[in-house]
Amino acid sequence: MPQQIIMLVLILIVFYFFMIRPQMKKQKEMKKFRENLKAGDKVVTIGGIHGKLLEVADSTVLISSEGTKLRFDKSAIATSTEDTLVAK
């Protein structure tokens, strides 16, 4: 019985360090990225739309893409195009 409890605790610890903790870290980084958005940044939305930020409000952004202006929620911004260029 005590061996089973020890194994269960060990599995929970491993699960925390390999699954939960990295996800929390990634969420913090995304929140910081979205808070630091400013007009003029080139971004990519989660839908794959590439554009330039024209206006940044509390919870929304205005993006210009090929002459079209679209308003998105900040949570729809996936990455900066500068980040994707560096990653390649």
Biopython code that builds the backbone (N, CA, C, O; Angstrom):
import numpy as np
from Bio.PDB.StructureBuilder import StructureBuilder

atoms = [
    (1, "MET", "N", (0.827, -1.209, 0.000)),
    (1, "MET", "CA", (0.000, 0.000, 0.000)),
    (1, "MET", "C", (0.865, 1.266, 0.000)),
    (1, "MET", "O", (0.626, 2.143, -0.830)),
    (2, "PRO", "N", (1.850, 1.405, 0.881)),
    (2, "PRO", "CA", (2.682, 2.612, 0.868)),
    (2, "PRO", "C", (3.459, 2.765, -0.449)),
    (2, "PRO", "O", (3.724, 3.884, -0.888)),
    (3, "GLN", "N", (3.818, 1.648, -1.071)),
    (3, "GLN", "CA", (4.535, 1.721, -2.345)),
    (3, "GLN", "C", (3.644, 2.310, -3.433)),
    (3, "GLN", "O", (4.117, 3.064, -4.283)),
    (4, "GLN", "N", (2.376, 1.973, -3.410)),
    (4, "GLN", "CA", (1.445, 2.501, -4.397)),
    (4, "GLN", "C", (1.269, 4.019, -4.238)),
    (4, "GLN", "O", (1.187, 4.756, -5.221)),
    (5, "ILE", "N", (1.213, 4.459, -2.994)),
    (5, "ILE", "CA", (1.064, 5.887, -2.722)),
    (5, "ILE", "C", (2.316, 6.636, -3.174)),
    (5, "ILE", "O", (2.223, 7.712, -3.764)),
    (6, "ILE", "N", (3.468, 6.070, -2.900)),
    (6, "ILE", "CA", (4.724, 6.691, -3.328)),
    (6, "ILE", "C", (4.778, 6.788, -4.852)),
    (6, "ILE", "O", (5.174, 7.822, -5.390)),
    (7, "MET", "N", (4.388, 5.731, -5.547)),
    (7, "MET", "CA", (4.395, 5.743, -7.008)),
    (7, "MET", "C", (3.407, 6.781, -7.557)),
    (7, "MET", "O", (3.709, 7.481, -8.524)),
    (8, "LEU", "N", (2.245, 6.874, -6.943)),
    (8, "LEU", "CA", (1.247, 7.846, -7.368)),
    (8, "LEU", "C", (1.767, 9.277, -7.199)),
    (8, "LEU", "O", (1.600, 10.111, -8.089)),
    (9, "VAL", "N", (2.393, 9.553, -6.064)),
    (9, "VAL", "CA", (2.963, 10.869, -5.799)),
    (9, "VAL", "C", (4.071, 11.164, -6.806)),
    (9, "VAL", "O", (4.159, 12.282, -7.315)),
    (10, "LEU", "N", (4.901, 10.193, -7.093)),
    (10, "LEU", "CA", (5.981, 10.358, -8.063)),
    (10, "LEU", "C", (5.424, 10.669, -9.453)),
    (10, "LEU", "O", (5.943, 11.544, -10.146)),
    (11, "ILE", "N", (4.392, 9.971, -9.857)),
    (11, "ILE", "CA", (3.767, 10.213, -11.160)),
    (11, "ILE", "C", (3.187, 11.625, -11.212)),
    (11, "ILE", "O", (3.323, 12.303, -12.229)),
    (12, "LEU", "N", (2.553, 12.074, -10.152)),
    (12, "LEU", "CA", (1.993, 13.427, -10.100)),
    (12, "LEU", "C", (3.093, 14.486, -10.192)),
    (12, "LEU", "O", (2.917, 15.505, -10.859)),
    (13, "ILE", "N", (4.213, 14.252, -9.534)),
    (13, "ILE", "CA", (5.328, 15.196, -9.590)),
    (13, "ILE", "C", (5.893, 15.276, -11.001)),
    (13, "ILE", "O", (6.145, 16.368, -11.511)),
    (14, "VAL", "N", (6.090, 14.132, -11.626)),
    (14, "VAL", "CA", (6.601, 14.109, -13.001)),
    (14, "VAL", "C", (5.605, 14.799, -13.935)),
    (14, "VAL", "O", (6.008, 15.580, -14.797)),
    (15, "PHE", "N", (4.342, 14.527, -13.776)),
    (15, "PHE", "CA", (3.303, 15.157, -14.598)),
    (15, "PHE", "C", (3.345, 16.668, -14.444)),
    (15, "PHE", "O", (3.222, 17.397, -15.428)),
    (16, "TYR", "N", (3.517, 17.142, -13.219)),
    (16, "TYR", "CA", (3.576, 18.582, -12.973)),
    (16, "TYR", "C", (4.759, 19.213, -13.699)),
    (16, "TYR", "O", (4.593, 20.221, -14.385)),
    (17, "PHE", "N", (5.951, 18.632, -13.556)),
    (17, "PHE", "CA", (7.150, 19.244, -14.134)),
    (17, "PHE", "C", (7.237, 19.115, -15.649)),
    (17, "PHE", "O", (7.870, 19.952, -16.292)),
    (18, "PHE", "N", (6.626, 18.103, -16.235)),
    (18, "PHE", "CA", (6.708, 17.922, -17.680)),
    (18, "PHE", "C", (5.488, 18.414, -18.444)),
    (18, "PHE", "O", (5.572, 18.604, -19.658)),
    (19, "MET", "N", (4.369, 18.625, -17.784)),
    (19, "MET", "CA", (3.153, 19.029, -18.493)),
    (19, "MET", "C", (2.614, 20.384, -18.011)),
    (19, "MET", "O", (2.434, 21.291, -18.824)),
    (20, "ILE", "N", (2.363, 20.531, -16.751)),
    (20, "ILE", "CA", (1.678, 21.706, -16.227)),
    (20, "ILE", "C", (2.589, 22.928, -16.174)),
    (20, "ILE", "O", (2.209, 24.006, -16.632)),
    (21, "ARG", "N", (3.774, 22.770, -15.625)),
    (21, "ARG", "CA", (4.688, 23.899, -15.451)),
    (21, "ARG", "C", (5.100, 24.546, -16.783)),
    (21, "ARG", "O", (5.050, 25.771, -16.894)),
    (22, "PRO", "N", (5.504, 23.769, -17.794)),
    (22, "PRO", "CA", (5.850, 24.411, -19.078)),
    (22, "PRO", "C", (4.670, 25.149, -19.717)),
    (22, "PRO", "O", (4.852, 26.202, -20.329)),
    (23, "GLN", "N", (3.472, 24.601, -19.574)),
    (23, "GLN", "CA", (2.294, 25.262, -20.133)),
    (23, "GLN", "C", (2.028, 26.591, -19.428)),
    (23, "GLN", "O", (1.678, 27.577, -20.077)),
    (24, "MET", "N", (2.192, 26.624, -18.113)),
    (24, "MET", "CA", (1.998, 27.868, -17.369)),
    (24, "MET", "C", (3.036, 28.909, -17.782)),
    (24, "MET", "O", (2.717, 30.092, -17.901)),
    (25, "LYS", "N", (4.274, 28.474, -18.000)),
    (25, "LYS", "CA", (5.335, 29.375, -18.419)),
    (25, "LYS", "C", (5.019, 29.963, -19.797)),
    (25, "LYS", "O", (5.208, 31.157, -20.028)),
    (26, "LYS", "N", (4.541, 29.121, -20.700)),
    (26, "LYS", "CA", (4.194, 29.582, -22.046)),
    (26, "LYS", "C", (3.047, 30.595, -21.993)),
    (26, "LYS", "O", (3.067, 31.589, -22.720)),
    (27, "GLN", "N", (2.056, 30.353, -21.143)),
    (27, "GLN", "CA", (0.932, 31.276, -21.005)),
    (27, "GLN", "C", (1.395, 32.639, -20.481)),
    (27, "GLN", "O", (0.909, 33.675, -20.934)),
    (28, "LYS", "N", (2.335, 32.637, -19.527)),
    (28, "LYS", "CA", (2.871, 33.895, -18.993)),
    (28, "LYS", "C", (3.602, 34.666, -20.081)),
    (28, "LYS", "O", (3.464, 35.885, -20.176)),
    (29, "GLU", "N", (4.389, 33.959, -20.911)),
    (29, "GLU", "CA", (5.123, 34.611, -21.990)),
    (29, "GLU", "C", (4.162, 35.230, -23.004)),
    (29, "GLU", "O", (4.384, 36.349, -23.465)),
    (30, "MET", "N", (3.092, 34.506, -23.353)),
    (30, "MET", "CA", (2.115, 35.030, -24.309)),
    (30, "MET", "C", (1.400, 36.252, -23.738)),
    (30, "MET", "O", (1.145, 37.211, -24.467)),
    (31, "LYS", "N", (1.078, 36.231, -22.459)),
    (31, "LYS", "CA", (0.412, 37.368, -21.824)),
    (31, "LYS", "C", (1.329, 38.590, -21.853)),
    (31, "LYS", "O", (0.879, 39.698, -22.146)),
    (32, "LYS", "N", (2.598, 38.393, -21.551)),
    (32, "LYS", "CA", (3.565, 39.491, -21.572)),
    (32, "LYS", "C", (3.720, 40.031, -22.997)),
    (32, "LYS", "O", (3.777, 41.245, -23.193)),
    (33, "PHE", "N", (3.788, 39.133, -23.998)),
    (33, "PHE", "CA", (3.901, 39.536, -25.393)),
    (33, "PHE", "C", (2.709, 40.396, -25.799)),
    (33, "PHE", "O", (2.886, 41.440, -26.427)),
    (34, "ARG", "N", (1.507, 39.973, -25.451)),
    (34, "ARG", "CA", (0.301, 40.703, -25.834)),
    (34, "ARG", "C", (0.187, 42.041, -25.113)),
    (34, "ARG", "O", (-0.354, 42.998, -25.668)),
    (35, "GLU", "N", (0.690, 42.117, -23.880)),
    (35, "GLU", "CA", (0.658, 43.383, -23.146)),
    (35, "GLU", "C", (1.636, 44.398, -23.742)),
    (35, "GLU", "O", (1.422, 45.604, -23.627)),
    (36, "ASN", "N", (2.706, 43.917, -24.377)),
    (36, "ASN", "CA", (3.731, 44.804, -24.919)),
    (36, "ASN", "C", (3.516, 45.151, -26.389)),
    (36, "ASN", "O", (4.400, 45.740, -27.011)),
    (37, "LEU", "N", (2.370, 44.801, -26.956)),
    (37, "LEU", "CA", (2.088, 45.156, -28.346)),
    (37, "LEU", "C", (1.955, 46.663, -28.481)),
    (37, "LEU", "O", (1.416, 47.331, -27.598)),
    (38, "LYS", "N", (2.449, 47.196, -29.595)),
    (38, "LYS", "CA", (2.331, 48.631, -29.838)),
    (38, "LYS", "C", (2.069, 48.871, -31.315)),
    (38, "LYS", "O", (2.345, 48.008, -32.148)),
    (39, "ALA", "N", (1.543, 50.029, -31.634)),
    (39, "ALA", "CA", (1.245, 50.380, -33.027)),
    (39, "ALA", "C", (2.525, 50.305, -33.851)),
    (39, "ALA", "O", (3.589, 50.740, -33.411)),
    (40, "GLY", "N", (2.406, 49.750, -35.042)),
    (40, "GLY", "CA", (3.556, 49.601, -35.925)),
    (40, "GLY", "C", (4.144, 48.202, -35.931)),
    (40, "GLY", "O", (4.890, 47.853, -36.846)),
    (41, "ASP", "N", (3.821, 47.389, -34.924)),
    (41, "ASP", "CA", (4.316, 46.009, -34.878)),
    (41, "ASP", "C", (3.676, 45.192, -35.989)),
    (41, "ASP", "O", (2.498, 45.368, -36.298)),
    (42, "LYS", "N", (4.442, 44.312, -36.580)),
    (42, "LYS", "CA", (3.908, 43.387, -37.579)),
    (42, "LYS", "C", (3.625, 42.073, -36.876)),
    (42, "LYS", "O", (4.494, 41.509, -36.210)),
    (43, "VAL", "N", (2.382, 41.586, -37.033)),
    (43, "VAL", "CA", (1.940, 40.405, -36.288)),
    (43, "VAL", "C", (1.238, 39.400, -37.190)),
    (43, "VAL", "O", (0.888, 39.696, -38.332)),
    (44, "VAL", "N", (1.044, 38.197, -36.639)),
    (44, "VAL", "CA", (0.275, 37.144, -37.291)),
    (44, "VAL", "C", (-0.807, 36.720, -36.311)),
    (44, "VAL", "O", (-0.523, 36.476, -35.138)),
    (45, "THR", "N", (-2.049, 36.631, -36.783)),
    (45, "THR", "CA", (-3.148, 36.203, -35.919)),
    (45, "THR", "C", (-3.212, 34.681, -35.865)),
    (45, "THR", "O", (-2.535, 33.999, -36.635)),
    (46, "ILE", "N", (-4.019, 34.156, -34.965)),
    (46, "ILE", "CA", (-4.170, 32.701, -34.874)),
    (46, "ILE", "C", (-4.857, 32.136, -36.108)),
    (46, "ILE", "O", (-4.786, 30.934, -36.366)),
    (47, "GLY", "N", (-5.525, 33.000, -36.873)),
    (47, "GLY", "CA", (-6.161, 32.582, -38.124)),
    (47, "GLY", "C", (-5.217, 32.652, -39.317)),
    (47, "GLY", "O", (-5.581, 32.261, -40.426)),
    (48, "GLY", "N", (-3.995, 33.156, -39.085)),
    (48, "GLY", "CA", (-3.005, 33.210, -40.146)),
    (48, "GLY", "C", (-2.962, 34.520, -40.912)),
    (48, "GLY", "O", (-2.299, 34.602, -41.947)),
    (49, "ILE", "N", (-3.651, 35.545, -40.433)),
    (49, "ILE", "CA", (-3.655, 36.837, -41.110)),
    (49, "ILE", "C", (-2.413, 37.626, -40.690)),
    (49, "ILE", "O", (-2.173, 37.832, -39.501)),
    (50, "HIS", "N", (-1.632, 38.060, -41.669)),
    (50, "HIS", "CA", (-0.443, 38.868, -41.427)),
    (50, "HIS", "C", (-0.827, 40.324, -41.605)),
    (50, "HIS", "O", (-1.517, 40.680, -42.560)),
    (51, "GLY", "N", (-0.376, 41.168, -40.678)),
    (51, "GLY", "CA", (-0.704, 42.577, -40.806)),
    (51, "GLY", "C", (0.117, 43.438, -39.882)),
    (51, "GLY", "O", (0.959, 42.952, -39.127)),
    (52, "LYS", "N", (-0.146, 44.729, -39.956)),
    (52, "LYS", "CA", (0.553, 45.716, -39.151)),
    (52, "LYS", "C", (-0.439, 46.339, -38.180)),
    (52, "LYS", "O", (-1.549, 46.699, -38.571)),
    (53, "LEU", "N", (-0.049, 46.468, -36.925)),
    (53, "LEU", "CA", (-0.930, 47.059, -35.922)),
    (53, "LEU", "C", (-1.046, 48.563, -36.147)),
    (53, "LEU", "O", (-0.042, 49.272, -36.228)),
    (54, "LEU", "N", (-2.272, 49.032, -36.245)),
    (54, "LEU", "CA", (-2.519, 50.460, -36.382)),
    (54, "LEU", "C", (-2.872, 51.086, -35.045)),
    (54, "LEU", "O", (-2.501, 52.224, -34.757)),
    (55, "GLU", "N", (-3.599, 50.322, -34.227)),
    (55, "GLU", "CA", (-4.115, 50.855, -32.966)),
    (55, "GLU", "C", (-4.174, 49.716, -31.955)),
    (55, "GLU", "O", (-4.567, 48.598, -32.289)),
    (56, "VAL", "N", (-3.782, 50.007, -30.722)),
    (56, "VAL", "CA", (-3.837, 49.003, -29.659)),
    (56, "VAL", "C", (-4.675, 49.576, -28.523)),
    (56, "VAL", "O", (-4.336, 50.613, -27.953)),
    (57, "ALA", "N", (-5.774, 48.892, -28.198)),
    (57, "ALA", "CA", (-6.639, 49.303, -27.088)),
    (57, "ALA", "C", (-6.441, 48.313, -25.934)),
    (57, "ALA", "O", (-5.543, 47.472, -25.979)),
    (58, "ASP", "N", (-7.281, 48.418, -24.907)),
    (58, "ASP", "CA", (-7.146, 47.537, -23.746)),
    (58, "ASP", "C", (-7.285, 46.068, -24.108)),
    (58, "ASP", "O", (-6.456, 45.250, -23.708)),
    (59, "SER", "N", (-8.322, 45.724, -24.860)),
    (59, "SER", "CA", (-8.550, 44.311, -25.167)),
    (59, "SER", "C", (-8.596, 44.011, -26.660)),
    (59, "SER", "O", (-8.739, 42.853, -27.053)),
    (60, "THR", "N", (-8.477, 45.045, -27.501)),
    (60, "THR", "CA", (-8.545, 44.820, -28.945)),
    (60, "THR", "C", (-7.384, 45.498, -29.653)),
    (60, "THR", "O", (-6.707, 46.359, -29.091)),
    (61, "VAL", "N", (-7.164, 45.088, -30.913)),
    (61, "VAL", "CA", (-6.163, 45.714, -31.767)),
    (61, "VAL", "C", (-6.772, 45.933, -33.145)),
    (61, "VAL", "O", (-7.645, 45.179, -33.574)),
    (62, "LEU", "N", (-6.307, 46.970, -33.833)),
    (62, "LEU", "CA", (-6.732, 47.249, -35.198)),
    (62, "LEU", "C", (-5.559, 46.906, -36.100)),
    (62, "LEU", "O", (-4.465, 47.447, -35.940)),
    (63, "ILE", "N", (-5.791, 45.992, -37.061)),
    (63, "ILE", "CA", (-4.734, 45.503, -37.935)),
    (63, "ILE", "C", (-5.025, 45.930, -39.367)),
    (63, "ILE", "O", (-6.160, 45.849, -39.836)),
    (64, "SER", "N", (-3.988, 46.382, -40.047)),
    (64, "SER", "CA", (-4.082, 46.711, -41.464)),
    (64, "SER", "C", (-3.392, 45.604, -42.243)),
    (64, "SER", "O", (-2.234, 45.275, -41.985)),
    (65, "SER", "N", (-4.120, 45.029, -43.206)),
    (65, "SER", "CA", (-3.574, 43.963, -44.033)),
    (65, "SER", "C", (-4.011, 44.180, -45.472)),
    (65, "SER", "O", (-5.190, 44.033, -45.795)),
    (66, "GLU", "N", (-3.076, 44.526, -46.331)),
    (66, "GLU", "CA", (-3.332, 44.753, -47.752)),
    (66, "GLU", "C", (-4.495, 45.728, -47.993)),
    (66, "GLU", "O", (-5.385, 45.462, -48.800)),
    (67, "GLY", "N", (-4.467, 46.844, -47.287)),
    (67, "GLY", "CA", (-5.477, 47.875, -47.483)),
    (67, "GLY", "C", (-6.765, 47.666, -46.701)),
    (67, "GLY", "O", (-7.645, 48.526, -46.727)),
    (68, "THR", "N", (-6.891, 46.557, -46.016)),
    (68, "THR", "CA", (-8.093, 46.262, -45.234)),
    (68, "THR", "C", (-7.785, 46.425, -43.756)),
    (68, "THR", "O", (-6.732, 46.000, -43.282)),
    (69, "LYS", "N", (-8.701, 47.038, -43.036)),
    (69, "LYS", "CA", (-8.538, 47.201, -41.594)),
    (69, "LYS", "C", (-9.466, 46.225, -40.887)),
    (69, "LYS", "O", (-10.656, 46.150, -41.191)),
    (70, "LEU", "N", (-8.909, 45.482, -39.946)),
    (70, "LEU", "CA", (-9.677, 44.502, -39.177)),
    (70, "LEU", "C", (-9.423, 44.704, -37.691)),
    (70, "LEU", "O", (-8.298, 44.990, -37.281)),
    (71, "ARG", "N", (-10.459, 44.555, -36.893)),
    (71, "ARG", "CA", (-10.304, 44.654, -35.438)),
    (71, "ARG", "C", (-10.371, 43.247, -34.851)),
    (71, "ARG", "O", (-11.292, 42.480, -35.129)),
    (72, "PHE", "N", (-9.370, 42.932, -34.033)),
    (72, "PHE", "CA", (-9.272, 41.620, -33.389)),
    (72, "PHE", "C", (-9.141, 41.787, -31.888)),
    (72, "PHE", "O", (-8.711, 42.831, -31.398)),
    (73, "ASP", "N", (-9.514, 40.753, -31.175)),
    (73, "ASP", "CA", (-9.238, 40.685, -29.754)),
    (73, "ASP", "C", (-7.743, 40.421, -29.594)),
    (73, "ASP", "O", (-7.150, 39.734, -30.426)),
    (74, "LYS", "N", (-7.130, 40.951, -28.548)),
    (74, "LYS", "CA", (-5.690, 40.742, -28.351)),
    (74, "LYS", "C", (-5.328, 39.264, -28.265)),
    (74, "LYS", "O", (-4.232, 38.862, -28.658)),
    (75, "SER", "N", (-6.243, 38.465, -27.755)),
    (75, "SER", "CA", (-5.944, 37.032, -27.606)),
    (75, "SER", "C", (-5.835, 36.332, -28.956)),
    (75, "SER", "O", (-5.378, 35.191, -29.017)),
    (76, "ALA", "N", (-6.250, 36.999, -30.049)),
    (76, "ALA", "CA", (-6.159, 36.407, -31.379)),
    (76, "ALA", "C", (-4.782, 36.618, -32.009)),
    (76, "ALA", "O", (-4.512, 36.085, -33.085)),
    (77, "ILE", "N", (-3.910, 37.384, -31.356)),
    (77, "ILE", "CA", (-2.566, 37.601, -31.884)),
    (77, "ILE", "C", (-1.692, 36.434, -31.450)),
    (77, "ILE", "O", (-1.539, 36.167, -30.258)),
    (78, "ALA", "N", (-1.115, 35.733, -32.442)),
    (78, "ALA", "CA", (-0.309, 34.550, -32.150)),
    (78, "ALA", "C", (1.165, 34.899, -31.987)),
    (78, "ALA", "O", (1.775, 34.558, -30.974)),
    (79, "THR", "N", (1.745, 35.581, -32.982)),
    (79, "THR", "CA", (3.173, 35.893, -32.936)),
    (79, "THR", "C", (3.450, 37.204, -33.641)),
    (79, "THR", "O", (2.582, 37.784, -34.295)),
    (80, "SER", "N", (4.670, 37.648, -33.491)),
    (80, "SER", "CA", (5.161, 38.799, -34.226)),
    (80, "SER", "C", (5.882, 38.271, -35.459)),
    (80, "SER", "O", (6.534, 37.229, -35.388)),
    (81, "THR", "N", (5.779, 38.962, -36.577)),
    (81, "THR", "CA", (6.463, 38.468, -37.776)),
    (81, "THR", "C", (7.969, 38.540, -37.603)),
    (81, "THR", "O", (8.694, 37.780, -38.244)),
    (82, "GLU", "N", (8.458, 39.431, -36.755)),
    (82, "GLU", "CA", (9.889, 39.472, -36.460)),
    (82, "GLU", "C", (10.311, 38.173, -35.775)),
    (82, "GLU", "O", (11.402, 37.662, -36.029)),
    (83, "ASP", "N", (9.451, 37.639, -34.908)),
    (83, "ASP", "CA", (9.747, 36.376, -34.234)),
    (83, "ASP", "C", (9.800, 35.227, -35.225)),
    (83, "ASP", "O", (10.662, 34.355, -35.120)),
    (84, "THR", "N", (8.884, 35.218, -36.186)),
    (84, "THR", "CA", (8.853, 34.120, -37.147)),
    (84, "THR", "C", (10.042, 34.205, -38.101)),
    (84, "THR", "O", (10.545, 33.174, -38.547)),
    (85, "LEU", "N", (10.497, 35.409, -38.418)),
    (85, "LEU", "CA", (11.661, 35.549, -39.283)),
    (85, "LEU", "C", (12.931, 35.077, -38.577)),
    (85, "LEU", "O", (13.798, 34.472, -39.206)),
    (86, "VAL", "N", (13.047, 35.347, -37.281)),
    (86, "VAL", "CA", (14.208, 34.922, -36.513)),
    (86, "VAL", "C", (14.211, 33.411, -36.365)),
    (86, "VAL", "O", (15.271, 32.787, -36.394)),
    (87, "ALA", "N", (13.012, 32.804, -36.203)),
    (87, "ALA", "CA", (12.910, 31.359, -36.002)),
    (87, "ALA", "C", (13.354, 30.574, -37.231)),
    (87, "ALA", "O", (13.821, 29.443, -37.098)),
    (88, "LYS", "N", (13.217, 31.154, -38.432)),
    (88, "LYS", "CA", (13.619, 30.460, -39.653)),
    (88, "LYS", "C", (15.091, 30.518, -39.762)),
    (88, "LYS", "O", (15.660, 29.995, -40.721)),
]
sb = StructureBuilder()
sb.init_structure("model")
sb.init_model(0)
sb.init_chain("A")
sb.init_seg("    ")
for serial, (resi, resn, name, xyz) in enumerate(atoms, 1):
    if name == "N":
        sb.init_residue(resn, " ", resi, " ")
    sb.init_atom(name, np.array(xyz, "f"), 0.0, 1.0, " ", f" {name:<3s}", serial, name[0])
structure = sb.get_structure()
